[in-house]
Amino acid sequence: MQDRKRARKPWNAPWRRRASNYPMPEFSAEQGEAFKKFMRRDLEQTAQDMKVLGQEAKEHLHPARLGAGALSSIARLLEATGLALQFLSRKAEDALHYNTGDITAAGR
């Protein structure tokens, strides 16, 4: 029971224990400020990209557009199914060829 409690705590995770065995690199104040500047720039660019992607997704995933695409797919599927059934129907009719006077059913 105690092992379960220990395993659930994130600070006892195995990756955390392994990571604590390695010394953390030290940064100067200038390096920290440069890192902060780069991170802020990258996050702002990512936010702008996400806005653009969000607008594109709204356009491409509009319900009317999706509905039209689904309807088109169903129409093509039904058309192909109809053609396949017509082919089977013709094949069955061709197999039923008989001449006048042929026995077509068991008689008495």
VOBA-1610 file (N, C-alpha, C; in pm, whole numbers, padded with zeros to 5 digits, always signed):
BEGIN
Met+00084-00120+00000Met+00000+00000+00000Met+00087+00125+00000Gln+00194+00121+00078Gln+00281+00237+00085Gln+00353+00260-00048Asp+00386+00152-00120Asp+00450+00167-00251Asp+00360+00238-00350Arg+00229+00212-00343Arg+00136+00279-00433Arg+00134+00429-00407Lys+00131+00467-00281Lys+00130+00609-00247Lys+00258+00676-00297Arg+00369+00610-00282Arg+00496+00666-00323Arg+00501+00679-00476Ala+00446+00581-00547Ala+00449+00583-00693Ala+00361+00694-00750Arg+00257+00733-00679Arg+00166+00835-00730Arg+00222+00976-00715Lys+00317+00996-00628Lys+00371+01129-00606Lys+00469+01164-00718Pro+00448+01275-00787Pro+00534+01308-00900Pro+00679+01333-00861Trp+00704+01377-00738Trp+00841+01405-00699Trp+00920+01276-00673Asn+00853+01161-00670Asn+00922+01034-00654Asn+00936+00959-00786Ala+00905+01025-00896Ala+00911+00959-01026Ala+01055+00919-01057Pro+01075+00804-01121Pro+01211+00757-01151Pro+01290+00855-01237Trp+01224+00920-01335Trp+01297+01015-01420Trp+01348+01132-01339Arg+01273+01169-01234Arg+01314+01282-01150Arg+01436+01244-01066Arg+01436+01121-01016Arg+01552+01078-00936Arg+01676+01071-01024Arg+01661+01021-01149Arg+01777+01014-01239Arg+01825+01154-01276Ala+01733+01245-01301Ala+01771+01380-01341Ala+01844+01451-01228Ser+01812+01420-01105Ser+01878+01488-00992Ser+02022+01442-00976Asn+02061+01334-01043Asn+02200+01288-01034Asn+02294+01373-01119Tyr+02239+01453-01210Tyr+02321+01535-01298Tyr+02319+01679-01251Pro+02435+01744-01248Pro+02436+01884-01203Pro+02369+01976-01304Met+02298+02075-01256Met+02231+02172-01342Met+02336+02272-01393Pro+02330+02308-01521Pro+02424+02410-01572Pro+02391+02545-01511Glu+02490+02625-01495Glu+02468+02758-01438Glu+02463+02860-01550Phe+02368+02954-01538Phe+02350+03059-01636Phe+02382+03193-01572Ser+02440+03282-01651Ser+02463+03418-01602Ser+02333+03496-01620Ala+02326+03613-01561Ala+02207+03697-01573Ala+02185+03737-01719Glu+02294+03765-01792Glu+02282+03802-01933Glu+02228+03685-02016Gln+02278+03566-01988Gln+02229+03448-02060Gln+02082+03423-02029Gly+02044+03443-01903Gly+01903+03426-01865Gly+01813+03525-01936Glu+01857+03651-01945Glu+01778+03753-02015Glu+01768+03721-02164Ala+01877+03676-02223Ala+01875+03641-02366Ala+01780+03522-02388Phe+01787+03425-02298Phe+01699+03308-02309Phe+01553+03351-02298Lys+01524+03440-02203Lys+01388+03490-02184Lys+01340+03563-02309Lys+01429+03644-02369Lys+01394+03718-02491Lys+01363+03622-02606Phe+01447+03519-02622Phe+01425+03422-02729Phe+01296+03342-02706Met+01273+03303-02583Met+01152+03226-02551Met+01027+03310-02577Arg+01031+03437-02536Arg+00916+03525-02558Arg+00890+03541-02708Arg+00998+03563-02786Arg+00984+03577-02931Arg+00925+03449-02993Asp+00979+03334-02952Asp+00931+03207-03007Asp+00786+03180-02970Leu+00748+03210-02847Leu+00610+03188-02805Leu+00513+03283-02875Glu+00555+03406-02898Glu+00470+03499-02973Glu+00452+03451-03117Gln+00560+03402-03179Gln+00549+03350-03315Gln+00458+03227-03318Thr+00470+03142-03217Thr+00385+03023-03209Thr+00239+03064-03192Ala+00214+03165-03110Ala+00076+03213-03091Ala+00019+03266-03222Gln+00099+03341-03298Gln+00053+03392-03427Gln+00024+03277-03524Asp+00113+03179-03526Asp+00091+03062-03613Asp-00035+02987-03574Met-00061+02974-03447Met-00182+02904-03400Met-00308+02980-03441Lys-00303+03113-03437Lys-00419+03191-03481Lys-00447+03167-03628Val-00341+03169-03710Val-00358+03146-03853Val-00412+03005-03878Leu-00353+02907-03810Leu-00400+02769-03826Leu-00544+02753-03779Gly-00580+02824-03673Gly-00718+02818-03624Gly-00816+02871-03727Gln-00780+02981-03792Gln-00867+03037-03896Gln-00879+02941-04015Glu-00766+02881-04054Glu-00769+02785-04165Glu-00853+02663-04129Ala-00842+02618-04006Ala-00920+02502-03962Ala-01068+02535-03962Lys-01105+02656-03919Lys-01246+02696-03922Lys-01300+02694-04064Glu-01217+02739-04158Glu-01260+02743-04297Glu-01273+02603-04355His-01172+02521-04335His-01171+02387-04395His-01263+02289-04324Leu-01287+02310-04197Leu-01370+02217-04121Leu-01509+02273-04093His-01554+02364-04176His-01687+02421-04160His-01791+02309-04177Pro-01893+02304-04091Pro-01991+02195-04098Pro-02057+02180-04235Ala-02087+02290-04302Ala-02151+02279-04434Ala-02057+02213-04534Arg-01930+02248-04524Arg-01831+02189-04615Arg-01813+02041-04585Leu-01807+02006-04459Leu-01794+01865-04421Leu-01917+01786-04463Gly-02035+01846-04446Gly-02159+01779-04485Gly-02165+01754-04635Ala-02122+01853-04713Ala-02121+01836-04858Ala-02025+01726-04900Gly-01910+01720-04836Gly-01812+01616-04867Gly-01864+01478-04831Ala-01929+01467-04715Ala-01986+01339-04673Ala-02097+01296-04768Leu-02182+01389-04808Leu-02291+01358-04901Leu-02236+01312-05036Ser-02132+01377-05083Ser-02069+01337-05209Ser-02012+01197-05199Ser-01946+01166-05088Ser-01889+01032-05069Ser-01998+00926-05065Ile-02106+00954-04996Ile-02217+00858-04987Ile-02280+00838-05125Ala-02293+00945-05203Ala-02351+00935-05337Ala-02265+00845-05426Arg-02133+00863-05418Arg-02044+00779-05500Arg-02049+00634-05454Leu-02056+00614-05325Leu-02064+00478-05272Leu-02193+00410-05317Leu-02304+00480-05309Leu-02432+00423-05353Leu-02434+00397-05504Glu-02372+00485-05580Glu-02365+00464-05725Glu-02284+00339-05757Ala-02171+00321-05691Ala-02089+00202-05713Ala-02164+00076-05671Thr-02238+00084-05560Thr-02316-00030-05513Thr-02424-00064-05615Gly-02491+00037-05671Gly-02594+00015-05772Gly-02538-00052-05897Leu-02421-00007-05941Leu-02358-00069-06058Leu-02322-00215-06031Ala-02272-00243-05910Ala-02238-00381-05875Ala-02363-00468-05872Leu-02473-00415-05821Leu-02598-00493-05817Leu-02654-00515-05958Gln-02641-00415-06045Gln-02685-00433-06184Gln-02603-00542-06252Phe-02475-00544-06229Phe-02388-00646-06286Phe-02432-00785-06239Leu-02457-00799-06108Leu-02501-00929-06055Leu-02638-00968-06112Ser-02725-00871-06131Ser-02857-00898-06187Ser-02846-00950-06331Arg-02764-00885-06412Arg-02744-00930-06550Arg-02683-01070-06554Lys-02589-01094-06467Lys-02524-01224-06462Lys-02625-01333-06425Ala-02713-01305-06331Ala-02816-01401-06291Ala-02916-01425-06404Glu-02955-01319-06474Glu-03047-01334-06587Glu-02985-01416-06700Asp-02857-01395-06727Asp-02789-01472-06832Asp-02782-01621-06797Ala-02773-01652-06672Ala-02767-01792-06628Ala-02903-01859-06638Leu-03011-01783-06649Leu-03147-01840-06654Leu-03195-01867-06797His-03111-01870-06892His-03150-01892-07032His-03202-02034-07051Tyr-03323-02045-07105Tyr-03381-02177-07138Tyr-03465-02163-07263Asn-03485-02274-07331Asn-03562-02278-07456Asn-03703-02331-07430Thr-03793-02306-07523Thr-03929-02356-07513Thr-03927-02509-07515Gly-04003-02568-07427Gly-04009-02711-07420Gly-03912-02771-07319Asp-03820-02692-07269Asp-03730-02744-07167Asp-03804-02760-07037Ile-03766-02855-06959Ile-03827-02877-06827Ile-03767-02773-06735Thr-03852-02692-06677Thr-03804-02586-06588Thr-03840-02612-06444Ala-03932-02706-06421Ala-03970-02738-06284Ala-04009-02886-06278Ala-04001-02943-06164Ala-04037-03083-06150Ala-04186-03100-06173Gly-04226-03195-06257Gly-04368-03216-06285Gly-04422-03339-06213Arg-04552-03367-06234Arg-04614-03483-06169Arg-04621-03598-06261
//
